[in-house]
Amino acid sequence: MDPSLRHNPSSTGMRRTLGVRDGIAIAASSTAATTSIGIGMGALALYAGRQTPALLLVAFLPILGIALSYSRLNRTEPNCGNGYTWVGKALSPWLGFLTGWVILVANVVFMAYTSAVTGMVMLQFANKAGFFSLFGIALDPTSTATSTVVGLVVLIAVTLIAVTGVRSATRFQWVLLIFEYAVLLGFCSWALVSGQQDFSFEWLNPFSIDSFRSLAQGLVLAVFVFWGWDAAFTVNEETRSASDASRGGLIALFAMLGLLVFAAISFQRVMDDATLVAQGPQALIFLGSHLAPEPWASLPLAALMCSAFASLQSSVIPTARGALAMGRDRTLGRAWTRINPRFGSPAVGTLMIMAVATAVAVLAIGIPKINHMILAAVNSIGLVVALYYGLTALACAFRFRRALREGVKEALQAVVIPAASATVLLSLGGYLAYQYATMSDRFEARPDNGWFMLLIPSLFVGTGLVAAAVAKWRRRAPYFWNGRGTDADAIALPMDERTASARRT
């Protein structure tokens, strides 16, 4: 193949039309600030108490190290497979495949539980409007089954928009982002000014957290709350330059930090610890009703719904493109590589991701209360996110290890900071896995049962190892045998007529 076509999106039939603004929209929607704040502050307060703002600041440090690792690797080798490709080349194909696999599975689980959250918010709207049943079915926002069914309808709708391409999806996401951020900033500013709880600089002191276990659990939850900024790196083949993808992810990450710390302080100005923990995923809605009369009190609920819509769609987009990278390496089936000739998107893979997320959401109906389902999903995903972030940062440190000889600045940026960030996250994950394994004496499907909490991430990793074995010995993927097949032009994919004509010319 012509070397000039290396890493050229036209070689995959995908169109390079995205810029920094599109990357910001994808990353910001994926981090889902309003959803994370609305349902996450109560969970963080359970472990960190009044030190939740400090916990968020501490958690940001290793996440920033991971983001810098992504940015450096992306400049060297832009690829929609990102961690899957980079870890596979630098460390081991098995670890690389596992990185890609847990990203896919974590995103699918995230979409499943976010569907239920979306349905819950919509049912709350229905209740406020006076609708409490439909065709004899109770519209109960606390019911996992009812919330999931409603949320899956939304998942189907946003997936169909994503099929039409990233550009149309990001336009939709910008509309949602502007509204939800305006509402979030407005109500948090109101709370900051009018709250009755006295502010204390002790809120910014992480050493006041009760125990190391609480700190570790809170940090993993905070990692989950920040999770999603790396979605900008999954659209490299559709972005005009690798630096645009990096800037989009980093801008979204810093914006997320500001929003989270600001919201944490604002919430604590209005609610004491007991109230914040008791409200759980209803904390943002409680804030709205506490500060304003109707109909203004419903604005945070509307913002939460917009955030859930955007995060659902922005999860479908990077997940389908991660599967595309694996499919073109033959570590997954060829169906994942089919590019729609009209929209230039992996349409078949996008629909398949939606179908799998739907199946997982239906299985999760076995957890009867949606609050329990949310806590179980957040804890489980937090562990696997720490795993794949840590592996990617290790890949950066190993790949650029020669930078240790190129001066202090280069050594810090390329090796020391990525290695330190990886060590922190992997150590936290290992410590919590040990805690989960020893905290319960029997198995129960409850979010406070250690064996149950350990089972879910163990299934992520276990199924990944099985799928890797199938890819290596049954599919005989070159990815495992000689390190080839991880470039954007690994295989020829379908393309639209305009791209085909340009290639022939």
matplotlib code that plots the C-alpha trace (Angstrom):
import matplotlib.pyplot as plt

x = [0.0, 1.1, 3.0, 1.3, -2.0, -0.7, -3.1, -5.2, -8.9, -9.9, -8.3, -11.0, -13.8, -14.2, -14.1, -11.8, -14.2, -14.0, -12.1, -11.3, -14.9, -16.2, -13.7, -14.7, -18.4, -17.7, -15.4, -17.6, -20.8, -19.0, -17.9, -21.5, -20.8, -24.5, -25.1, -21.9, -22.7, -26.3, -25.9, -22.3, -22.0, -24.0, -21.8, -18.6, -19.9, -20.5, -16.7, -15.1, -17.7, -17.0, -13.7, -15.3, -13.8, -10.4, -11.0, -11.8, -8.6, -6.5, -8.1, -7.4, -3.6, -3.2, -6.0, -4.0, -1.0, -3.0, -4.4, -0.8, 0.1, -2.8, -1.8, 1.8, 0.9, -1.7, 0.8, 3.0, 0.3, -3.2, -5.6, -9.3, -8.2, -5.9, -5.2, -5.8, -3.3, -0.7, -0.6, -0.5, 2.6, 4.5, 3.7, 1.9, -0.8, -2.6, -2.6, -3.5, -6.5, -7.6, -7.4, -9.6, -12.0, -12.6, -13.1, -15.8, -17.5, -17.3, -18.9, -21.7, -22.4, -22.3, -24.9, -27.1, -27.2, -27.4, -30.4, -32.0, -31.0, -32.5, -35.7, -35.8, -35.5, -38.2, -40.5, -39.9, -40.9, -44.1, -44.9, -44.4, -46.8, -49.4, -49.0, -48.4, -49.6, -50.0, -52.1, -52.2, -48.4, -47.1, -44.7, -42.4, -39.0, -37.4, -38.3, -35.3, -37.6, -39.8, -36.9, -34.9, -37.7, -38.2, -34.5, -34.0, -36.3, -34.0, -31.0, -32.4, -33.2, -29.7, -28.0, -29.9, -28.5, -25.0, -25.3, -25.7, -22.1, -20.1, -20.7, -24.5, -24.2, -21.9, -24.3, -27.0, -24.6, -23.6, -27.3, -27.7, -24.4, -25.1, -28.5, -27.3, -24.2, -26.2, -28.6, -25.9, -23.8, -26.9, -28.1, -24.7, -23.9, -27.2, -26.4, -22.9, -24.3, -27.4, -26.4, -26.6, -23.7, -20.6, -17.7, -14.4, -11.0, -11.0, -13.1, -10.0, -7.9, -7.7, -5.9, -9.1, -10.7, -11.6, -9.5, -7.3, -10.0, -12.5, -9.9, -9.1, -12.8, -13.5, -10.6, -11.8, -15.3, -13.8, -11.8, -15.2, -16.7, -13.9, -14.1, -15.0, -12.6, -10.6, -13.6, -12.1, -9.2, -11.5, -12.4, -8.8, -9.7, -12.5, -10.5, -8.5, -5.3, -4.2, -3.6, -7.2, -8.3, -5.8, -6.8, -10.5, -9.9, -7.7, -10.0, -13.0, -11.0, -10.1, -13.6, -14.8, -12.5, -13.8, -17.4, -17.0, -15.2, -17.5, -20.6, -19.2, -18.6, -22.0, -23.8, -22.1, -23.2, -26.8, -26.7, -25.0, -23.3, -26.4, -28.7, -26.3, -25.8, -29.5, -30.4, -28.0, -28.7, -31.5, -29.1, -29.2, -33.0, -33.2, -31.0, -33.4, -36.5, -34.7, -33.7, -36.5, -40.3, -41.9, -41.5, -37.9, -37.2, -37.6, -34.8, -32.1, -34.2, -34.3, -30.6, -30.0, -32.1, -30.2, -26.9, -28.1, -29.2, -25.8, -23.7, -25.7, -24.9, -21.3, -20.8, -22.1, -19.7, -16.3, -17.4, -18.2, -14.9, -12.9, -14.6, -13.8, -10.1, -10.3, -12.3, -9.8, -7.1, -9.2, -9.3, -13.0, -15.3, -15.3, -18.9, -17.4, -15.5, -18.4, -18.5, -21.8, -21.0, -23.4, -22.6, -19.0, -19.6, -19.3, -23.1, -23.3, -21.0, -23.0, -26.2, -24.6, -23.3, -26.8, -28.1, -25.6, -26.2, -29.9, -29.4, -27.2, -29.8, -32.5, -30.3, -29.8, -33.5, -32.7, -31.4, -34.8, -33.9, -32.3, -30.1, -28.6, -28.0, -26.2, -23.9, -23.0, -22.2, -20.2, -18.0, -17.4, -16.7, -14.4, -12.1, -11.8, -11.3, -8.4, -7.0, -7.1, -5.9, -3.0, -2.0, -2.1, 0.1, 2.5, 2.7, 3.6, 6.4, 7.8, 7.5, 9.3, 11.8, 14.7, 13.5, 15.2, 18.4, 17.0, 16.7, 14.6, 11.6, 11.4, 11.9, 9.1, 6.6, 7.3, 8.2, 8.1, 4.6, 2.9, 4.6, 3.7, 0.0, -0.2, 1.3, -1.3, -4.3, -3.2, -2.3, -5.7, -7.5, -5.5, -6.1, -9.8, -10.0, -8.4, -10.8, -13.8, -12.5, -12.3, -15.3, -18.1, -18.4, -21.0, -22.1, -25.2, -26.3, -26.1, -23.9, -22.5, -21.5, -17.7, -17.9, -20.6, -18.6, -15.5, -17.5, -18.4, -14.9, -13.6, -16.1, -14.8, -11.3, -12.2, -14.3, -11.5, -9.0, -11.3, -12.0, -8.3, -7.6, -10.3, -8.7, -5.2, -5.8, -9.1, -9.1, -5.3, -5.2, -1.8, -2.1, -1.0, 1.6, 3.8, 2.5, 1.1, -2.5, -2.9, -2.7, -5.6, -5.1, -4.7, -7.5, -9.4, -12.8, -15.9, -15.9, -18.2, -18.0, -16.3, -13.5, -13.1, -12.9, -10.2, -8.2, -8.3, -7.1]
y = [0.0, 3.5, 4.9, 8.3, 6.7, 5.6, 6.8, 8.5, 8.3, 7.9, 4.4, 3.4, 5.1, 7.5, 11.3, 13.7, 16.5, 17.0, 19.8, 20.8, 21.8, 18.4, 16.7, 18.9, 18.1, 14.3, 14.3, 16.7, 14.7, 11.5, 12.8, 13.9, 16.6, 17.1, 13.4, 12.8, 15.6, 14.8, 11.1, 11.1, 13.7, 11.7, 8.6, 10.6, 12.2, 8.7, 8.1, 11.6, 13.6, 17.3, 16.6, 15.7, 18.8, 17.8, 14.2, 15.5, 17.6, 14.7, 12.3, 14.8, 14.5, 10.9, 11.5, 14.5, 12.2, 9.7, 12.4, 13.6, 10.0, 9.8, 13.0, 12.0, 8.6, 10.1, 12.5, 9.5, 7.1, 8.5, 5.5, 5.1, 2.0, 4.2, 2.2, -1.1, -0.3, 1.5, -1.1, -3.9, -2.5, -1.3, -4.0, -7.1, -8.0, -9.8, -6.7, -4.6, -6.7, -6.7, -2.9, -2.7, -5.3, -3.7, -0.3, -1.9, -3.8, -0.8, 1.4, -1.1, -1.4, 2.4, 2.7, 0.0, 1.8, 5.3, 4.1, 3.3, 6.7, 8.5, 6.5, 7.4, 11.2, 11.0, 9.2, 11.9, 14.4, 12.4, 12.3, 16.1, 16.5, 14.4, 11.1, 8.2, 5.3, 4.3, 1.4, 0.2, 0.3, 2.4, 5.1, 4.5, 6.3, 4.0, 0.8, -0.5, -2.3, 0.6, 3.1, 0.7, 0.2, 4.0, 4.6, 2.0, 3.9, 6.9, 4.8, 3.6, 7.2, 8.6, 5.6, 6.3, 9.9, 8.5, 6.3, 9.4, 10.3, 12.1, 15.6, 15.5, 13.9, 16.6, 19.3, 17.7, 17.4, 21.0, 22.0, 19.7, 20.8, 24.5, 24.1, 21.7, 23.7, 27.0, 25.3, 23.7, 26.8, 28.9, 26.7, 26.0, 29.7, 30.3, 27.6, 29.0, 32.5, 31.5, 28.3, 28.3, 25.8, 27.7, 27.2, 25.9, 25.5, 22.1, 21.0, 21.2, 19.1, 15.4, 14.4, 14.9, 11.9, 9.3, 6.3, 5.2, 2.7, 5.6, 7.6, 4.7, 4.0, 7.7, 8.0, 5.2, 6.7, 10.0, 8.4, 7.1, 10.6, 12.0, 9.1, 9.9, 12.7, 10.0, 9.7, 12.5, 10.2, 7.6, 9.8, 10.2, 8.9, 11.5, 14.4, 16.8, 16.4, 14.4, 17.6, 18.5, 15.3, 15.8, 19.4, 18.5, 15.8, 18.0, 21.0, 18.8, 17.3, 20.7, 22.0, 18.9, 19.6, 23.1, 22.0, 19.2, 21.2, 24.1, 21.9, 20.0, 23.2, 24.5, 21.4, 21.5, 25.1, 23.8, 20.3, 18.7, 15.2, 13.3, 15.0, 14.7, 11.0, 10.4, 12.2, 10.0, 10.2, 12.8, 15.4, 17.8, 17.5, 18.2, 21.3, 22.6, 22.1, 23.6, 26.8, 27.6, 27.2, 25.4, 25.4, 26.7, 23.8, 21.4, 22.9, 20.7, 17.7, 18.8, 19.4, 16.0, 14.5, 16.3, 15.2, 11.6, 11.9, 13.3, 10.8, 7.8, 9.0, 9.9, 6.4, 4.7, 6.7, 5.8, 2.2, 1.5, 3.0, 1.0, -2.1, -1.0, -0.8, -4.4, -5.6, -4.4, -6.2, -9.4, -9.6, -9.1, -10.1, -8.3, -7.0, -4.3, -2.9, -2.1, 1.6, 3.1, 4.6, 7.5, 8.6, 7.4, 5.9, 2.3, 2.0, -1.8, -1.7, 1.2, -0.8, -3.9, -1.9, -0.6, -4.2, -5.5, -2.6, -3.3, -6.9, -5.9, -3.4, -6.1, -8.4, -5.6, -5.5, -8.3, -5.5, -4.2, -0.7, 1.7, 3.3, -0.1, -0.7, 2.7, 2.1, -1.4, -0.1, 2.9, 0.8, -1.9, 0.4, 2.5, -0.5, -1.4, 2.2, 2.4, -0.8, 0.4, 3.9, 2.5, 0.1, 2.9, 5.2, 2.3, 1.8, 5.5, 5.3, 2.1, 3.3, 6.6, 5.3, 6.7, 10.1, 9.6, 10.5, 13.6, 16.0, 16.5, 18.1, 15.3, 12.6, 14.0, 14.4, 11.1, 8.7, 9.8, 11.3, 8.5, 5.8, 7.5, 8.0, 4.3, 3.2, 5.2, 3.9, 0.3, 0.2, 1.7, -0.9, -3.7, -2.5, -2.2, -5.6, -7.0, -5.1, -6.4, -10.0, -9.8, -7.6, -10.2, -13.8, -14.8, -13.8, -11.6, -9.6, -6.3, -3.2, -3.5, -7.1, -7.4, -10.6, -9.2, -6.0, -8.1, -10.5, -7.8, -6.5, -10.1, -11.0, -8.1, -9.4, -13.1, -12.8, -10.6, -13.4, -15.9, -13.5, -12.9, -16.6, -16.9, -14.0, -15.5, -19.2, -19.3, -16.0, -16.1, -12.3, -10.9, -8.5, -11.4, -13.0, -10.2, -6.9, -5.9, -4.9, -2.1, 0.8, 2.8, 1.2, -2.4, -3.6, -2.0, -1.0, 0.1, 3.8, 6.3, 6.9, 10.4, 8.9, 5.9, 8.3, 10.4, 7.3, 6.1, 9.6]
z = [0.0, -0.8, 2.3, 1.8, 2.8, 6.2, 9.0, 6.3, 7.2, 3.6, 3.8, 6.2, 4.2, 7.1, 6.5, 8.2, 9.0, 12.8, 14.6, 18.2, 18.9, 17.9, 20.1, 23.0, 22.4, 22.3, 25.4, 27.4, 26.6, 27.5, 30.9, 31.4, 34.0, 35.0, 35.3, 37.2, 39.6, 39.9, 40.8, 42.0, 44.7, 47.2, 46.5, 46.9, 50.1, 51.5, 51.5, 51.6, 53.6, 53.6, 51.9, 48.6, 46.9, 48.1, 46.9, 43.4, 43.3, 44.4, 41.9, 39.1, 39.5, 38.2, 35.7, 34.3, 34.0, 32.1, 29.8, 29.0, 28.2, 25.8, 24.2, 23.7, 22.3, 20.1, 18.5, 17.7, 16.5, 16.1, 16.1, 17.0, 19.0, 21.2, 24.4, 22.6, 19.9, 22.1, 24.9, 22.4, 20.7, 23.7, 26.4, 25.1, 22.6, 25.4, 27.6, 24.6, 23.7, 27.4, 27.4, 24.3, 25.6, 29.0, 27.4, 25.2, 28.0, 30.5, 27.9, 27.2, 31.0, 31.3, 28.5, 30.1, 33.5, 31.9, 30.0, 33.3, 34.7, 31.6, 32.0, 35.8, 35.0, 32.3, 34.7, 37.3, 34.7, 34.1, 37.8, 38.1, 35.2, 37.1, 35.2, 37.6, 35.5, 31.8, 30.6, 34.2, 34.5, 37.4, 36.2, 39.2, 38.8, 41.5, 39.5, 37.5, 35.1, 34.2, 34.0, 31.8, 29.3, 28.9, 28.7, 26.0, 23.8, 24.2, 23.5, 20.2, 19.2, 20.0, 18.3, 15.1, 15.2, 15.8, 12.8, 10.6, 11.5, 14.2, 12.8, 13.1, 16.5, 17.8, 16.6, 18.7, 21.7, 21.6, 22.0, 25.0, 26.5, 26.3, 28.1, 30.8, 31.6, 31.8, 34.3, 36.3, 36.6, 37.4, 40.2, 41.7, 41.7, 43.5, 46.0, 46.6, 47.4, 49.4, 51.1, 55.0, 55.6, 56.4, 54.0, 55.4, 53.9, 55.6, 52.7, 50.6, 52.9, 51.8, 55.0, 56.9, 55.2, 57.8, 56.6, 53.8, 52.7, 52.4, 50.4, 48.1, 47.4, 46.9, 44.5, 42.3, 42.3, 41.4, 38.5, 37.3, 37.6, 35.4, 33.0, 29.4, 28.3, 26.3, 24.0, 21.9, 21.0, 19.4, 16.4, 15.1, 11.7, 11.5, 13.0, 10.8, 13.0, 16.0, 17.9, 17.5, 19.2, 22.1, 22.7, 22.7, 25.3, 27.6, 27.4, 28.3, 31.2, 32.7, 32.3, 34.1, 37.0, 37.4, 37.2, 39.7, 42.4, 42.0, 42.2, 45.2, 47.2, 46.1, 47.2, 50.6, 51.1, 50.9, 52.3, 55.3, 54.8, 56.0, 53.6, 50.7, 51.2, 51.8, 48.6, 46.6, 42.8, 43.6, 45.0, 42.0, 41.8, 45.6, 45.1, 42.5, 44.6, 47.7, 45.9, 43.5, 43.1, 40.2, 37.2, 37.8, 40.2, 37.3, 35.3, 37.0, 36.2, 32.5, 32.5, 34.0, 31.2, 28.5, 30.1, 30.1, 26.4, 25.4, 27.4, 25.9, 22.4, 23.1, 24.6, 21.5, 19.2, 20.8, 21.6, 18.0, 16.8, 19.4, 18.0, 14.5, 15.4, 16.8, 13.9, 11.3, 13.2, 13.0, 16.8, 16.5, 13.6, 10.2, 10.8, 13.1, 10.1, 7.9, 7.1, 5.8, 2.3, 2.8, 6.3, 6.6, 10.0, 11.4, 11.2, 11.7, 14.7, 16.2, 16.0, 17.4, 20.4, 21.0, 20.9, 23.4, 25.7, 25.5, 26.4, 29.5, 30.6, 30.5, 32.5, 35.1, 35.8, 38.3, 40.6, 41.8, 42.9, 40.5, 43.3, 43.9, 40.2, 39.9, 42.8, 41.6, 38.1, 39.3, 41.6, 39.0, 36.1, 38.3, 38.9, 35.2, 34.2, 36.7, 35.0, 31.4, 32.2, 34.2, 31.4, 28.8, 31.0, 31.5, 27.7, 27.3, 29.9, 28.4, 24.8, 25.5, 28.1, 26.1, 27.0, 30.4, 28.6, 27.0, 29.9, 33.0, 31.3, 28.6, 31.2, 33.4, 30.6, 28.8, 31.5, 35.2, 35.2, 33.2, 35.3, 38.6, 37.4, 36.3, 39.7, 41.6, 39.7, 39.5, 43.2, 44.1, 42.0, 43.5, 47.1, 46.5, 44.9, 48.0, 50.2, 48.2, 48.5, 52.3, 53.3, 52.9, 54.1, 51.5, 48.0, 47.5, 44.5, 46.4, 45.9, 49.4, 49.0, 48.3, 46.3, 44.1, 43.5, 42.7, 40.4, 37.8, 37.0, 37.2, 34.5, 32.4, 32.6, 32.4, 29.2, 27.8, 28.2, 26.5, 23.6, 23.3, 23.1, 20.4, 18.4, 18.6, 17.9, 16.0, 14.1, 13.9, 14.1, 13.1, 16.1, 18.3, 16.1, 14.7, 16.0, 12.6, 11.7, 14.1, 11.7, 10.3, 6.9, 8.1, 5.8, 2.9, 4.1, 2.1, 1.1, -0.6, -4.3, -3.9, -1.8, -4.2, -7.1, -5.4, -4.5, -8.2, -9.3]

ax = plt.figure().add_subplot(projection="3d")
ax.plot(x, y, z, "-o")
ax.set_aspect("equal")
plt.show()
